[in-house]
Amino acid sequence: MEHVIETKDLTKFFGKRNIIYHLDLKVPKGVVYGFLGPNGAGKTTTIKMLTAALRPTYGEIRIFGLEIPQKRVEIMKKVGYMPEIPIAYEDMTIVEFLTYMGRLSGLKKEKAMEQTKELMRYVGVGRLALNKIKELSSGQKQRVAFASALIADPELLILDEPTANLDPLGRIEFIGKIISLAKEGKTIFVSSHIVSEVEKMCNYVGLINQGRLIAQGRVSELTQIEETEYDIITSDNGKACEFLREKPYVREIWEEEGTIRVQVDPRFLDEFFLQFPKYLTSQGIRLKLFRPHTSPLERILMEKFNIGEESD
Ligand SMILES: Nc1ncnc2c1ncn2[C@@H]1O[C@H](COP(=O)(O)OP(=O)(O)OP(=O)(O)O)[C@@H](O)[C@H]1O
């Protein structure tokens, strides 16, 4: 099996409104796949179809090579799913809920309890074990929902905006957990509208806008567009600016709050990269920061989303 998740021509109408257009998702085994798109792009609708909560209007879905919805029960044994609005069992305590979810996933009672104990600690709700779900904050509920997705040690995790209610520290912790789960060999499909988050945790990405998949692939391959705008800080910004201003390949240059922003003619990037560091070294100027002005993923988003709008 080449792909853990594969859809062909996946399409969804709500009434006459076409919400998802001919989606061909391909999620290879072992990747952290970021399903990235703005509010209303169709992420949740797609995820609901992947988990058989919603029927496609047409198109095919295969998970582990098996067809949804026909093989749903068999497939879902190996899938941990965390919905956007988690948890319905509001009157259960966390322990009861997680043990119950473990039992539903086919674990023996003892194993379910053992997993519950370990996962409550893992997601940071150990002290709240006997609290009812309805007494929790939305971030705490999201942590419990994450534990619930992990309860049967799934091969594939499908997470719908899992960090939406987490505080900044919770987000950092969560990203660390996703990275280590991927190292264990799990495949993770995670939706988000936050570029920086996807950049930190995902090595594969699918960009969705207005129900259309506009790019898909390994982040490192998609982002090989050369940047022409850079942020620079040196130990002598004045001199560095003076040097750059004289160069014909520098299209624009200005300094803002101690950072030089330079825009280079893309045809002469090689010259810029060769000459600028050489000059700094010759003058004993130290380079403190040198980075593309926009992050690579942000750049492809801006490019692709514009293309999408033009072709409408
Ligand atoms: N049951 C429904 N009936 C009609 N329209 C719907 C239904 N569910 C979703 N939609 C519409 O489908 C579009 C996509 O919604 P969806 O929730 O999939 O987006 P999303 O990418 O998950 O957005 P967000 O980031 O805000 O969660 C929206 O325009 C929404 O209004």
Ligand as a Chemical Component Dictionary entry (heavy atoms), coordinates in Angstrom:
data_LIG
# 
_chem_comp.id                   LIG 
_chem_comp.type                 NON-POLYMER 
_chem_comp.pdbx_formal_charge   0 
_chem_comp.three_letter_code    LIG 
# 
loop_
_chem_comp_atom.comp_id 
_chem_comp_atom.atom_id 
_chem_comp_atom.alt_atom_id 
_chem_comp_atom.type_symbol 
_chem_comp_atom.charge 
_chem_comp_atom.model_Cartn_x 
_chem_comp_atom.model_Cartn_y 
_chem_comp_atom.model_Cartn_z 
_chem_comp_atom.pdbx_ordinal 
LIG N1  N1  N 0 -24.073 20.850 7.095  1  
LIG C1  C1  C 0 -23.792 21.869 6.285  2  
LIG N2  N2  N 0 -24.719 22.396 5.464  3  
LIG C2  C2  C 0 -24.426 23.406 4.612  4  
LIG N3  N3  N 0 -23.216 23.980 4.507  5  
LIG C3  C3  C 0 -22.234 23.505 5.304  6  
LIG C4  C4  C 0 -22.464 22.428 6.227  7  
LIG N4  N4  N 0 -21.298 22.171 6.867  8  
LIG C5  C5  C 0 -20.391 23.054 6.383  9  
LIG N5  N5  N 0 -20.937 23.840 5.455  10 
LIG C6  C6  C 0 -20.244 24.891 4.661  11 
LIG O1  O1  O 0 -19.130 24.292 4.033  12 
LIG C7  C7  C 0 -18.027 25.194 3.984  13 
LIG C8  C8  C 0 -16.811 24.507 4.537  14 
LIG O2  O2  O 0 -16.975 24.313 5.932  15 
LIG P1  P1  P 0 -15.921 23.513 6.832  16 
LIG O3  O3  O 0 -16.436 23.477 8.210  17 
LIG O4  O4  O 0 -15.607 22.229 6.164  18 
LIG O5  O5  O 0 -14.650 24.474 6.712  19 
LIG P2  P2  P 0 -13.274 24.443 7.556  20 
LIG O6  O6  O 0 -12.189 24.540 6.548  21 
LIG O7  O7  O 0 -13.259 23.286 8.472  22 
LIG O8  O8  O 0 -13.367 25.811 8.341  23 
LIG P3  P3  P 0 -12.837 26.227 9.835  24 
LIG O9  O9  O 0 -11.362 26.434 9.734  25 
LIG O10 O10 O 0 -13.573 27.508 10.057 26 
LIG O11 O11 O 0 -13.240 25.140 10.773 27 
LIG C9  C9  C 0 -18.465 26.436 4.740  28 
LIG O12 O12 O 0 -18.822 27.414 3.799  29 
LIG C10 C10 C 0 -19.676 25.989 5.536  30 
LIG O13 O13 O 0 -20.580 27.053 5.679  31 
# 
loop_
_chem_comp_bond.comp_id 
_chem_comp_bond.atom_id_1 
_chem_comp_bond.atom_id_2 
_chem_comp_bond.value_order 
_chem_comp_bond.pdbx_ordinal 
LIG N1  C1  SING 1  
LIG C1  N2  SING 2  
LIG C1  C4  DOUB 3  
LIG N2  C2  DOUB 4  
LIG C2  N3  SING 5  
LIG N3  C3  DOUB 6  
LIG C3  C4  SING 7  
LIG C3  N5  SING 8  
LIG C4  N4  SING 9  
LIG N4  C5  DOUB 10 
LIG C5  N5  SING 11 
LIG N5  C6  SING 12 
LIG C6  O1  SING 13 
LIG C6  C10 SING 14 
LIG O1  C7  SING 15 
LIG C7  C8  SING 16 
LIG C7  C9  SING 17 
LIG C8  O2  SING 18 
LIG O2  P1  SING 19 
LIG P1  O3  DOUB 20 
LIG P1  O4  SING 21 
LIG P1  O5  SING 22 
LIG O5  P2  SING 23 
LIG P2  O6  DOUB 24 
LIG P2  O7  SING 25 
LIG P2  O8  SING 26 
LIG O8  P3  SING 27 
LIG P3  O9  DOUB 28 
LIG P3  O10 SING 29 
LIG P3  O11 SING 30 
LIG C9  O12 SING 31 
LIG C9  C10 SING 32 
LIG C10 O13 SING 33 
# 
